[in-house]
C-alpha cells in the first residue's frame, strides 16, 4: 500500500504574529515553523500502517526551500521519502491542484492529511483534492483501519460519531483521535541522521491560477479591562451588559 501524507508548514502556536506591507504580508522574521499538528496526527497513523502492514509512506508539501526542515522532520519521524512542490502556497485551490498532480502521477492508494491547517483554518484542501482525483473522502476522521482494498473510518458528527466503510483509493482528513497526543512521535537522533540521507524530490508546479487573494490581515482586538461587580449589585451588572458589552 502506498500512502501519501500531505503536510503544511505552519507557525508554532507560541510565535508572535506580525504583518508587513500595510498588513498584506505575513512577517516570518523570528517565527518558528512546525508540522501542522493535525497533519502530524495523520502522519503518525501512516507510520502505524507502515509498521503493521508494510505500507510505504511519502510526505508532500507545497512551498519554497524554507519548508524543507519541516519535511526533514517528517522523514525523521519515519516517512520513507518526501516531495516538495516548488511554489508559494497562494490559496487552497492552488495547493489542491498541485497535490492532485502528485497523487495522479504517484499511484497512491491512501492520501492522509489534517482536516485543516492551524494558520488559515480553511479546511478546504482535502475535499478539493478528493474531488480532483475522484477519490472517496472522509473528513474529521477520528479512527481509521485499512485492509485489502477497503477502509473503515470513524468521524465526528453533531451529537455523536459515524462509522463509514469504503474502497480505496481515498482521501482521509484526520484530527486528534485518529491517534492520541501521547502516540505522537518525537524524532530521535538515529531518525534525524537517517532523514538526511532519505530522498527529497523537488517538483516544478503545474500552472494554476489562484482563485482567491489576501486583501489584508488584521489581529484580533485587544481584550478590554476586566470590571468587577459586587455580587449583590444586579442593576450595575445589567447596565454594563446592556450599554457596554451590548449583549442584552
Backbone torsions as a table, in degrees:
resi	resn	phi	psi	omega
1	UNK	NA	131.7	178.6
2	UNK	-102.9	122.7	-179.1
3	UNK	-114.2	134.5	172.8
4	UNK	-114.1	126.0	178.2
5	UNK	-110.0	120.1	179.9
6	UNK	-89.8	124.0	-178.6
7	UNK	-124.2	150.7	177.1
8	UNK	-111.1	147.8	178.8
9	UNK	-99.5	104.3	-170.0
10	UNK	-125.8	157.0	177.0
11	UNK	-66.3	141.2	172.4
12	UNK	-60.6	142.6	-175.3
13	UNK	-65.7	-15.1	178.7
14	UNK	-87.9	-6.9	-177.3
15	UNK	-73.1	145.2	173.6
16	UNK	-83.6	127.7	-174.0
17	UNK	-99.7	131.4	176.3
18	UNK	-136.9	164.9	-178.3
19	UNK	-129.7	154.6	-179.6
20	UNK	-126.4	-179.6	177.6
21	UNK	49.3	57.0	178.7
22	UNK	59.0	41.6	176.8
23	UNK	62.9	30.7	178.2
24	UNK	-108.3	-10.9	-178.9
25	UNK	-128.6	142.3	176.5
26	UNK	-78.2	129.3	-179.5
27	UNK	-88.2	113.0	-177.1
28	UNK	-88.4	-4.8	-178.3
29	UNK	-61.5	125.8	177.4
30	UNK	75.5	7.5	-178.0
31	UNK	-94.5	130.3	175.6
32	UNK	-88.6	129.3	-179.2
33	UNK	-106.6	149.5	-177.1
34	UNK	-140.6	172.2	169.8
35	UNK	-68.3	132.1	176.0
36	UNK	-50.6	123.5	-173.4
37	UNK	-54.1	-40.1	-179.8
38	UNK	-67.7	-33.1	175.0
39	UNK	-67.3	-33.9	-179.6
40	UNK	-66.7	-34.7	174.0
41	UNK	-59.7	-45.5	-179.3
42	UNK	-68.1	-37.1	176.7
43	UNK	-62.0	-41.6	179.3
44	UNK	-63.6	-38.5	176.6
45	UNK	-66.1	-37.4	176.7
46	UNK	-62.3	-37.5	178.6
47	UNK	-64.8	-33.5	176.6
48	UNK	-63.0	-44.2	178.9
49	UNK	-64.7	-33.9	177.5
50	UNK	-64.7	-45.2	-175.6
51	UNK	-76.0	-35.7	-175.6
52	UNK	-91.4	-29.6	-173.0
53	UNK	-125.6	5.2	176.0
54	UNK	72.9	23.0	179.6
55	UNK	-70.5	153.2	170.1
56	UNK	-96.8	143.2	-174.5
57	UNK	-125.7	120.4	174.9
58	UNK	-114.5	140.1	175.2
59	UNK	-110.4	148.0	-177.7
60	UNK	-141.4	146.1	171.9
61	UNK	-148.9	162.9	177.0
62	UNK	-111.1	121.9	-179.2
63	UNK	170.6	174.2	178.7
64	UNK	-83.8	-171.1	-174.3
65	UNK	-62.2	-20.5	-178.8
66	UNK	-64.5	-18.9	-177.8
67	UNK	-85.5	-7.1	-173.7
68	UNK	-63.2	-35.1	175.2
69	UNK	-58.5	-34.2	177.5
70	UNK	-67.5	-40.8	175.9
71	UNK	-64.3	-40.3	179.6
72	UNK	-64.6	-34.3	176.2
73	UNK	-64.1	-41.3	178.1
74	UNK	-62.8	-37.9	176.2
75	UNK	-66.6	-37.5	178.9
76	UNK	-67.6	-29.9	176.3
77	UNK	-68.7	-27.7	175.5
78	UNK	142.5	-2.8	177.0
79	UNK	-61.2	150.3	-175.3
80	UNK	-80.3	-37.6	-179.9
81	UNK	-156.7	171.0	-174.8
82	UNK	-137.9	153.5	177.1
83	UNK	-130.5	132.8	173.4
84	UNK	-120.3	120.9	173.7
85	UNK	-85.8	117.7	-169.1
86	UNK	-79.7	80.4	-180.0
87	UNK	-160.2	153.5	173.9
88	UNK	-73.5	136.0	-179.8
89	UNK	-79.7	86.6	-171.1
90	UNK	-76.2	-40.0	174.4
91	UNK	-157.6	172.9	-174.1
92	UNK	-60.5	-42.0	-178.5
93	UNK	-65.4	-41.8	178.1
94	UNK	-59.2	-46.6	-179.8
95	UNK	-63.3	-44.0	-179.4
96	UNK	-60.4	-39.8	178.9
97	UNK	-65.5	-39.5	178.3
98	UNK	-65.1	-43.6	180.0
99	UNK	-66.6	-39.0	179.2
100	UNK	-62.1	-36.8	177.9
101	UNK	-64.2	-42.3	177.9
102	UNK	-63.3	-42.5	-178.7
103	UNK	-65.4	-46.4	-178.3
104	UNK	-61.6	-37.5	-178.0
105	UNK	-84.5	-15.7	-174.7
106	UNK	-98.5	-13.6	178.9
107	UNK	64.0	44.6	-177.2
108	UNK	-82.0	144.8	178.9
109	UNK	-87.9	-33.9	-174.7
110	UNK	-139.8	129.8	177.0
111	UNK	-114.9	122.9	179.9
112	UNK	-114.5	146.0	176.8
113	UNK	-158.5	169.5	168.7
114	UNK	-78.8	156.7	-177.9
115	UNK	-68.1	-21.1	176.6
116	UNK	-164.3	166.2	174.2
117	UNK	-98.5	152.1	-174.7
118	UNK	-84.0	-1.6	178.2
119	UNK	-87.4	-55.4	-179.6
120	UNK	-102.0	-17.4	177.2
121	UNK	53.5	36.7	-178.3
122	UNK	-72.9	-38.7	178.9
123	UNK	64.1	24.5	-174.6
124	UNK	-104.3	-30.9	-166.9
125	UNK	-62.4	-49.0	-178.0
126	UNK	-57.2	-43.3	179.7
127	UNK	-64.0	-40.4	178.9
128	UNK	-67.4	-38.1	178.0
129	UNK	-61.3	-44.6	-179.3
130	UNK	-61.9	-39.4	179.0
131	UNK	-67.4	-43.4	-179.0
132	UNK	-64.7	-34.0	-177.1
133	UNK	-93.6	-13.1	-176.6
134	UNK	73.3	30.7	-179.3
135	UNK	-96.9	154.6	168.5
136	UNK	-62.7	155.7	-174.0
137	UNK	-142.0	133.7	171.9
138	UNK	-129.2	127.3	-179.3
139	UNK	-104.6	158.9	176.4
140	UNK	52.8	44.0	-174.7
141	UNK	-75.3	133.1	178.5
142	UNK	-120.6	7.1	176.7
143	UNK	-166.4	137.0	-176.5
144	UNK	-149.1	129.7	171.1
145	UNK	-129.3	143.4	-179.5
146	UNK	-129.4	132.7	174.8
147	UNK	-147.5	141.1	-177.3
148	UNK	51.6	-119.2	-179.2
149	UNK	-106.9	12.7	-175.2
150	UNK	-126.3	173.7	178.3
151	UNK	-141.0	156.3	170.8
152	UNK	-125.1	120.5	-176.2
153	UNK	-123.9	148.1	175.1
154	UNK	-120.3	136.4	-179.5
155	UNK	-137.0	160.4	178.2
156	UNK	-81.7	138.0	171.8
157	UNK	-131.7	170.0	178.7
158	UNK	-58.9	119.7	175.5
159	UNK	84.0	5.7	179.6
160	UNK	171.2	-151.4	-177.8
161	UNK	-130.0	153.6	179.9
162	UNK	-129.4	135.1	176.8
163	UNK	-106.8	129.7	-176.5
164	UNK	-123.5	143.4	172.5
165	UNK	-117.2	143.2	180.0
166	UNK	-160.0	178.6	-178.8
167	UNK	-106.2	148.3	171.6
168	UNK	-79.6	152.8	5.1
169	UNK	-76.9	155.4	-177.4
170	UNK	-150.2	155.0	170.7
171	UNK	-108.9	125.0	-179.7
172	UNK	-119.8	120.1	177.7
173	UNK	-99.9	110.3	-171.9
174	UNK	-98.9	171.8	175.3
175	UNK	-152.1	-175.9	177.3
176	UNK	-56.1	130.0	-175.5
177	UNK	121.9	-34.7	174.0
178	UNK	-64.0	-31.1	158.5
179	UNK	-144.2	163.6	177.5
180	UNK	-93.5	161.1	-178.8
181	UNK	-57.5	-36.7	-178.9
182	UNK	-65.6	-17.5	-179.1
183	UNK	-91.2	-8.8	178.7
184	UNK	-62.4	148.2	-171.7
185	UNK	-109.2	135.4	175.0
186	UNK	-99.9	124.6	-179.0
187	UNK	-58.2	132.1	174.6
188	UNK	-93.6	176.0	-175.4
189	UNK	-61.6	-39.2	179.6
190	UNK	-63.5	-43.1	178.9
191	UNK	-63.5	-39.8	179.3
192	UNK	-64.4	-41.8	179.4
193	UNK	-66.6	-41.2	179.6
194	UNK	-67.6	-32.7	-178.3
195	UNK	-62.3	-29.8	-179.6
196	UNK	-65.5	-24.2	-177.3
197	UNK	-99.8	-7.7	-178.9
198	UNK	-77.8	147.8	-176.3
199	UNK	-68.8	136.5	174.0
200	UNK	-127.5	107.1	-175.6
201	UNK	-92.6	133.5	177.9
202	UNK	-107.5	123.3	-177.8
203	UNK	-112.5	145.1	172.8
204	UNK	-72.8	143.0	-179.6
205	UNK	-73.7	153.1	170.3
206	UNK	-79.5	154.0	-176.3
207	UNK	-78.0	116.1	-179.2
208	UNK	-142.1	137.2	175.8
209	UNK	-91.7	128.1	176.1
210	UNK	-64.0	145.4	-178.0
211	UNK	-107.5	-1.4	172.5
212	UNK	-134.2	161.8	176.0
213	UNK	-145.4	154.4	179.9
214	UNK	-87.8	121.6	177.4
215	UNK	-85.5	-44.2	-175.8
216	UNK	-167.8	147.1	172.3
217	UNK	-102.5	148.2	178.6
218	UNK	-144.7	128.1	178.6
219	UNK	-74.7	152.3	175.3
220	UNK	-60.3	148.4	178.3
221	UNK	-62.5	143.9	178.9
222	UNK	-63.3	147.0	178.6
223	UNK	-66.9	138.4	179.0
224	UNK	-76.1	171.8	180.0
225	UNK	-66.3	139.9	178.2
226	UNK	-81.5	125.7	179.1
227	UNK	-107.3	131.0	-179.8
228	UNK	-97.2	135.7	-179.5
229	UNK	-120.9	133.7	177.2
230	UNK	-58.8	142.4	-175.1
231	UNK	-57.3	-29.3	-177.0
232	UNK	-95.3	-2.1	-176.2
233	UNK	-93.2	74.2	-177.0
234	UNK	-66.7	-36.1	-178.4
235	UNK	-62.1	-42.1	179.0
236	UNK	-66.3	-39.7	179.3
237	UNK	-61.2	-45.4	179.6
238	UNK	-63.9	-40.0	179.6
239	UNK	-62.3	-44.2	179.7
240	UNK	-65.7	-43.4	179.9
241	UNK	-65.6	-33.4	-177.3
242	UNK	-82.9	-46.1	-171.3
243	UNK	-94.0	-26.7	-178.9
244	UNK	-106.0	-53.7	-178.2
245	UNK	-75.5	-22.5	178.7
246	UNK	57.9	39.3	178.9
247	UNK	-109.7	-1.0	177.8
248	UNK	-120.8	NA	NA
